[in-house]
């Protein structure tokens, strides 16, 4: 049964009840009752990992492989430690996903290691020949 607003006139001016059995709760403790609760610990990290996009490694055609080989030969012949390059290469994902991402790095070539098939840049970055997508020389 609904009460009408005018029916509260009899209690509106009454003093607030103070419990004798329970102590008064502080504002801080009262606010803590309404704090967010993380019932699923790690759930947001799992969602972020699922949403993270990785790329597949591109398989290069013969022409692209030949062009990269020619650029590496150019670097080998014309002073590998003085050539500024911009290399776009594939980096395998270090987490759980299959794939990775393409990174472009601008640096100076320190050494070409034909035995290990890697380019060593002056900043210590080592890039495998098979992961190179593009090389631009300056």
N, C-alpha and C positions, 0 to 999 in steps of 0.2 A: 504494500500500500504506500503510495507516494505521499510525502508531506509537502504542503505548500510552503513557499518561502515565509509567509507570515506566521507559520506555525513555529518557527525557530525563535521567535521573540522571547519565549520563556527561558531559553538557555544562552542567548547571545551575550548577556552581561555577567554570566557566571565566571568565577575565577578558574584558571587552568588547573587541572588535576596534577598534583605532584606525588609521585609514587614514594611510599615509605620503604618498599622492599627492594627497589632497584635504584642505584646511584644515577645521578644526572650524567648523560653522555656529553663529552666535549664536542665542539664543532668539528675538530680534526677527525675524531673517531666516527662521527656521524657521516662525514664526507667519504671516509674509507669504505663505507657500506656500498657506495654507488660507484666505486672505482672500476675501471674495465677489468675483465677477467679473461686471461688467455687460456682457454680450455684446451686448445690444440697447439701445444708448444711445437714450434718448427713448421707449422702449417704455412705461414706466409713465405718462409724460405723455399718450401717445396713449390709453392705457386710461382714464385719468381724464377726458379730453376726451370720449370715447365715453360714459362713464357719466354725464356731466353732463346734467342734465335741463333742457330749455327748454320754455316754454309757447307755445302759439299765441295770437295776439291774438284776443280775443273780439269778435265783431261784435255791436254793441248794437242792440236793437230801438228802434222809434220812441219808446216810453214812456221808456226809459232816456236816450235822446238829449235828449228834451224836459226831463226832470228835471235833467240836467246844464246845459242851456241856462238853465233857470230859476235854478239856483244861481249861475251866472256872472252873470246879470242882477242878482241880489240883491247879489252882491259889488260889481258896477259901481255900483249905485245907493247902497248904504249904506257907502261909505267903504272902498274896496278896500285901503287901506294899514293898516287897523286890524283886519281880520278874520282870526281864527285859523281855519285850515282843516286838514282831514285829507284828502289827495287820494291815491287809489289810481290808478296809471297804468301803462301798458305801456312797458317799456324794451327796445328792440331789442338783441339779442345782439351784442356787439362782436367776437366771435370768428367761427368758421367756420359755426356752426349757424344754420339758419333758425328764427326764433322769437325768444323773449326771456323776460322775466319780469315779473311785476307787483310793483310797489313801492308801499308806502304811506308818505307823507311828511307830517309834521305841521309846519306853519310858518305864517308870516304872509304874506298876499298883498301884494306890493309894487306890482304893476301887471298889468292885463289889456291885452294887445296884440291888438286886434281885427283889425288889418291882417295880422299874421303868425299870428293864431289861436293865441296862446300865453298861458300864465299864468306870470308871473315872480314867484318867491317871494323873500322878503327875504334868504335865504341864497345867492341866485344861481341856483337851480335854475329851468330853463325847461322848461315842460311844454306840449306841443302839445294843443290841444283834442281832436283826434281820438284821442289816446292815453289820455284820461281814462276811467276805468271808473266811478269814484264820487267825489263830493265831499261831505264833511260839514263844516258850518260850526258854530262854537261861539258 
